[in-house]
Amino acid sequence: MPLQSITMLPLEHSVPNEVLFEIFNNLPVSNLATLTCVSHGFNAVAEHILYSSISIRDILSTSSPFPCRTKRCCQSIMQRPHLGKSIRGFHIRWQIDVHTSSSCNFDLGPTLVKLERVLRSGILSSIESLELWLGPVNRVFQSSIPHSIERIIYGSHFPQLTSCSLGAEWAKGLPSYSDVLDNFLGSLQLLRHLKLHDHHATLNLPPVALPILSSFRGSPATSASLLPGRPIQYLSLIGDDYDVNQEILTRFAKTTVPLRFLDLSGMSVRPILLRNLAAYLPAIEILKVRLALRHTLHYALTGIRLLTGLSSVLSTYHQLVHLDLSPTSVAGGDAEQELSLCNEWYCACPSLKRITFPSHIDWFLDSEGLWISRA
């Protein structure tokens, strides 16, 4: 047959969509965006991949006081409802530019309305991960009832959701949440990971709600109302360590499985709290902490040697494997001083196998009982 008589089919007609999906799935976003313009067939496959995980970040400033990327994203989703089943992640973050005055008037209302419509439309009913960090929204709508987050999630339904992060910048006197949040969380039976960044009160959930929740980040009061009766193994606290009293510690200990990972990088922690936590949470294996150095552990020492007094605290942890002090700000320190502290702390806490210092250098205990550093 003469070569010129052979009819070549377009690639999208000769290759199954499943194969195209596997090929396109390994391409960067910029290439996928280009492929959507090649043909209808390529567009159909590439769009499903592009929309599978949506992550939008708006930087708000005096020159750009409204979240334009979020607004365009919402409009795009509403115009493509057929892509809803492909969307697995929906992540929105609003942040204020570091050079922008706190008195700047941000125009957030119209975009909030767009977000409400998208979440209530049912298009995103198949998502597995939801993040809404709305930056200055609490300051913009200080007298808003309900809370702006609750306005968005009210009436929405996400039966496949496994990860949820909600919140905005917070200060005392700003809007609080109502039972809208309680009802929303109570509907998430598959949720495993939850973060509530600006919720500083108790949650009112029935005991059967969130039956498989395994990790939580939030305030001490919210944590104390959530942990009892649930299989939470990872806890990350935010706020003030003075809020962690004996009653709250007692409730922390009522999880259905032992709490093993404790992240205290979101608050300045005094040594006395570390002692109390060890008494109530004896199964802690990984501890990440930002120490409050205004309460120095050893008044006669300076720099990293301040931490030498931590030995007596660590002796109360009997299953601790990894101590992470990277969030702590300490001036000075060298490899010799860090090695000396490793040996001191290992004598106090023989279960230790890894130590991360404020320098962000990791030290590991090798099979011969020697501490080895890794940058």
Salt bridges, closest charged atoms under 4 A:
GLU47 OE2 - ARG80 NE 2.88
GLU47 OE1 - HIS82 NE2 3.99
GLU116 OE1 - ARG120 NH2 3.71
GLU116 OE2 - ARG151 NH2 2.99
GLU128 OE2 - ARG88 NE 3.56
GLU131 OE2 - ARG93 NH1 2.59
GLU169 OE1 - ARG139 NE 3.98
ASP198 OD2 - HIS147 NE2 3.00
ASP241 OD2 - ARG270 NE 2.79
GLU285 OE2 - ARG260 NH1 2.88
GLU344 OE2 - ARG305 NH2 3.04
ASP362 OD2 - ARG354 NH2 3.13
